Amino acid sequence: MPMQLLISSDDEDEVWLFERTARQLKKEYGHTEAEAVNLVNGYYKKFTDPVFCSSYDLSVQTAEFFHREESLSMADRVQFYEAMGNAPDEQAFIQWQRARRLR
């Protein structure tokens, strides 16, 4: 899958995780490959940026966070924050994700 992800190519595991996340966005939410890659890149750029994160009183997300979340949960996060345009709010995300999983 030829993707232009922002993730540093020296972390192959992280690149692989985000490739899987983009695939999951296509499968679960019907995004095209280009849309999925753009959404992943937008999410990654925001949530790894110390300035963005501090403006929402968040910790910068790290490779450890991404790997702990796995591709399915990361796809949900990317959908909620990037595709749906929600402001960072962990409680709102958790409620949305739980409601979605109960369907």
C-alpha positions as a LaTeX table, in Angstrom:
\begin{tabular}{lrrr}
\hline
Residue & $x$ (\AA) & $y$ (\AA) & $z$ (\AA) \\
\hline
Met1 & 0.00 & 0.00 & 0.00 \\
Pro2 & 1.86 & 3.13 & $-1.16$ \\
Met3 & 1.13 & 5.72 & 1.50 \\
Gln4 & 2.77 & 9.04 & 2.19 \\
Leu5 & 2.62 & 9.04 & 5.95 \\
Leu6 & 4.26 & 11.74 & 8.07 \\
Ile7 & 5.59 & 9.18 & 10.51 \\
Ser8 & 9.38 & 8.96 & 10.53 \\
Ser9 & 10.53 & 6.06 & 8.37 \\
Asp10 & 13.13 & 5.06 & 10.98 \\
Asp11 & 10.33 & 3.67 & 13.18 \\
Glu12 & 9.06 & 0.82 & 11.02 \\
Asp13 & 6.67 & $-0.46$ & 13.70 \\
Glu14 & 5.00 & 2.93 & 13.98 \\
Val15 & 4.71 & 3.25 & 10.19 \\
Trp16 & 3.19 & $-0.25$ & 10.06 \\
Leu17 & 0.67 & 0.67 & 12.79 \\
Phe18 & $-0.46$ & 3.77 & 10.92 \\
Glu19 & $-0.70$ & 1.86 & 7.63 \\
Arg20 & $-3.03$ & $-0.55$ & 9.45 \\
Thr21 & $-4.91$ & 2.41 & 10.92 \\
Ala22 & $-5.46$ & 3.84 & 7.43 \\
Arg23 & $-6.70$ & 0.45 & 6.22 \\
Gln24 & $-9.08$ & 0.31 & 9.18 \\
Leu25 & $-10.38$ & 3.80 & 8.34 \\
Lys26 & $-11.15$ & 2.56 & 4.83 \\
Lys27 & $-12.82$ & $-0.61$ & 6.08 \\
Glu28 & $-14.79$ & 0.76 & 9.06 \\
Tyr29 & $-15.62$ & 4.26 & 7.86 \\
Gly30 & $-15.55$ & 4.01 & 4.07 \\
His31 & $-12.76$ & 6.51 & 3.43 \\
Thr32 & $-10.73$ & 6.30 & 0.25 \\
Glu33 & $-7.03$ & 5.55 & 0.61 \\
Ala34 & $-6.14$ & 9.19 & $-0.01$ \\
Glu35 & $-8.67$ & 10.38 & 2.59 \\
Ala36 & $-7.46$ & 7.83 & 5.14 \\
Val37 & $-3.82$ & 8.85 & 4.67 \\
Asn38 & $-4.69$ & 12.55 & 4.95 \\
Leu39 & $-6.71$ & 11.90 & 8.12 \\
Val40 & $-3.89$ & 9.87 & 9.69 \\
Asn41 & $-1.35$ & 12.53 & 8.78 \\
Gly42 & $-3.53$ & 15.30 & 10.21 \\
Tyr43 & $-4.06$ & 13.41 & 13.45 \\
Tyr44 & $-0.38$ & 12.55 & 13.79 \\
Lys45 & 0.72 & 16.12 & 13.11 \\
Lys46 & $-1.64$ & 17.56 & 15.73 \\
Phe47 & $-1.31$ & 15.04 & 18.52 \\
Thr48 & 2.50 & 14.84 & 18.37 \\
Asp49 & 2.85 & 18.66 & 18.36 \\
Pro50 & 3.70 & 20.01 & 21.84 \\
Val51 & 2.13 & 23.41 & 21.09 \\
Phe52 & $-1.17$ & 21.89 & 19.92 \\
Cys53 & $-1.28$ & 19.48 & 22.84 \\
Ser54 & $-0.48$ & 22.12 & 25.45 \\
Ser55 & $-3.29$ & 24.34 & 24.12 \\
Tyr56 & $-5.70$ & 21.52 & 25.11 \\
Asp57 & $-3.77$ & 20.55 & 28.26 \\
Leu58 & $-2.88$ & 17.16 & 26.73 \\
Ser59 & 0.25 & 15.07 & 26.85 \\
Val60 & 2.00 & 14.69 & 23.51 \\
Gln61 & 1.14 & 11.29 & 22.08 \\
Thr62 & 4.10 & 8.98 & 21.62 \\
Ala63 & 4.89 & 5.73 & 19.83 \\
Glu64 & 4.11 & 3.91 & 23.08 \\
Phe65 & 0.64 & 5.47 & 23.17 \\
Phe66 & $-0.03$ & 4.60 & 19.53 \\
His67 & 1.06 & 0.99 & 20.00 \\
Arg68 & $-1.00$ & 0.61 & 23.17 \\
Glu69 & $-4.09$ & 1.84 & 21.36 \\
Glu70 & $-3.60$ & $-0.48$ & 18.36 \\
Ser71 & $-4.96$ & 0.18 & 14.88 \\
Leu72 & $-8.69$ & $-0.27$ & 15.60 \\
Ser73 & $-8.74$ & 2.22 & 18.47 \\
Met74 & $-6.43$ & 4.57 & 16.58 \\
Ala75 & $-8.83$ & 4.47 & 13.61 \\
Asp76 & $-11.64$ & 5.44 & 15.98 \\
Arg77 & $-9.53$ & 8.30 & 17.35 \\
Val78 & $-8.65$ & 9.54 & 13.86 \\
Gln79 & $-12.30$ & 9.33 & 12.80 \\
Phe80 & $-13.57$ & 11.17 & 15.88 \\
Tyr81 & $-11.00$ & 13.94 & 15.93 \\
Glu82 & $-10.02$ & 14.40 & 12.29 \\
Ala83 & $-12.90$ & 13.19 & 10.13 \\
Met84 & $-15.64$ & 14.40 & 12.47 \\
Gly85 & $-13.74$ & 17.54 & 13.48 \\
Asn86 & $-14.19$ & 17.17 & 17.22 \\
Ala87 & $-11.98$ & 19.17 & 19.57 \\
Pro88 & $-9.73$ & 17.10 & 21.83 \\
Asp89 & $-11.92$ & 15.78 & 24.64 \\
Glu90 & $-11.06$ & 12.32 & 25.92 \\
Gln91 & $-14.36$ & 11.83 & 27.77 \\
Ala92 & $-16.41$ & 12.73 & 24.69 \\
Phe93 & $-14.28$ & 10.34 & 22.62 \\
Ile94 & $-14.74$ & 7.50 & 25.11 \\
Gln95 & $-18.52$ & 8.00 & 25.17 \\
Trp96 & $-18.69$ & 8.10 & 21.37 \\
Gln97 & $-16.49$ & 5.00 & 21.03 \\
Arg98 & $-18.53$ & 3.04 & 23.59 \\
Ala99 & $-21.80$ & 3.97 & 21.87 \\
Arg100 & $-20.34$ & 2.97 & 18.52 \\
Arg101 & $-19.14$ & $-0.41$ & 19.85 \\
Leu102 & $-22.59$ & $-1.16$ & 21.34 \\
Arg103 & $-24.26$ & $-0.97$ & 17.92 \\
\hline
\end{tabular}
